[in-house]
Each structure stands twice: as C-alpha cells, then as structure tokens.
Amino acid sequence: MLMHVREHLADPRLQVGQLARRHHVSVSHVYTLFERIGTTPGAYVREQRLLAAQGMLSDPRYARLSTSDIAAAVGFAEPRTFLRAFRRQYATTPGSWRRAHCPGSAPASSRKKCRRSQLATGLNASTERRRQFTGRKTIQ
C-alpha cells in the first residue's frame, strides 16, 4: 500500500477510498494499517509529496520549474496548499529551500550538483518513469 502511494503521488485525487478499493480492504482497515506505522493515510501522502518536492527543489534538473509546477508534479492541486504544508514541515518556503540547497539554481545543462539535505529526497525511479509516461516535462 505504501508503494502504491509513492508510485501515485502525482495524482491529486489520491485518497483513502481509492487505496481501500485498490487493495480490497475497508477504509477503516486502511486507517488501522497506517496507525500501525504511527501516521494517517493523509499525513503519509502529504509527507511523501513534500519529500518529493524537496528533492526536486534541490535538483538542478528542475531549476527552471516554478514552485507551482513542482507542487503540481508531486500531486498538490493548489499551490497555496503546497506552500502552507511545506512551510509547516520545513519552517521555510519552497523558494527559500531552493536558494539554500540549490545555489544559483543552476541551468539544466549544468553538471553542478546541488547540496543534498540529510533527508531522503523521495524521488525514485518509478516516480521518474511515471513523469515520463504521464507527459510531464522533465528537464535534463
């Protein structure tokens, strides 16, 4: 179930009911399963989306994307919701995070690596493949 969430982060309609149907369990059982790992389904989805966004903001390949584009790419339907969630989680704005962790927001052609935070980026091969298959532009 956790893998399904990570693989479908870009879908802003990802909800508990969808998870329950996909895994042939009740909605209350989904909550019980997430409770075992100390969270709720909504909090887990939000955390994974924020980790993916944090990784994109730190990666020079995405330097030309606006924070609104990054928010949409990780499944936030509203940029304002993304901004509030990011600020609450990391005590800074997405733009400030980008400036601090990807100095100069190097152009896409640059080989310069941005500093990575100690936190996991949340970006994985399946997320990248999904972006390619869904037609989302990926700057390389």
Buried (B, 14 or more C-beta within 10 A) or exposed (E): BEEEBBBBBBBBEBBBEBBBEEEEBEBEEBBEBBEEEEEBBEEBBBBBBBBBBBBBBBBBBBBEBEBBBBBBBBBBEEBEEBBEBBBEBBEBEBBBBBBBBBEEBBEEEEEEEBEBBEEEBBBBEEBEEBBEEEEEEEEE
